Amino acid sequence: MKNFKHMLVISGTLSFALAVSQIIIGFSPSMSLYFGAPEALVNNSYMLILTSFLVAGILTIFGLYAMSGAGFIRALPWLKPVFLVISSIFILRGLLVIPEFLVVMGIVQISIPVAPRFILFSTGSLVLGFFFITGTIGGWNSFPSKN
C-alpha cells in the first residue's frame, strides 16, 4: 500500500468516526452545547437531530471519498476536485485555531467567549485536513481523470 493510501484510509476512518460521534452528540443536548451548538438549535430537539444527521451524512460522504481514493471502493465521480474541497474545508476550519488561541491566551479580546477545548477541536480539524491533502497530493496522478 502506497503512503498516500495510508493517509486516505486514516482520513476516511476518522471521517466515519466523526459521523458516528455527530449522531451520538445530536441526541444529547448537553453534549451538543459542550461541542459548540447554538442554544437555539439545542432547544429544538427535532432540528438538533436533523442537523446532526445532515452533518453526519456529509462526513460519511467525505469518508467514502477517502476510501474511494485509497482504492477500497470504486472510483467516485469528481474525485480530484472533491478532494480539494474536502481538504480545504478541514484546513480552513482548522485554521480557526490561531484566533482561538489568541483569545484564550488573552492576547485578543472579543465579546464572545472561546472555550479552551475549541483549540483542540480546531487542531483536530487541521490534522484531518492535513491527512486529506497529503493523500490527495500523493495520489493525484493515480486518481482517475474521467468522471
Summary of the structure (lengths in Angstrom):
residues: 147
radius of gyration: 17.0
end to end distance: 24.0
largest distance: 50.5
contacts: 429
relative contact order: 0.17
helix: 74%
strand: 0%
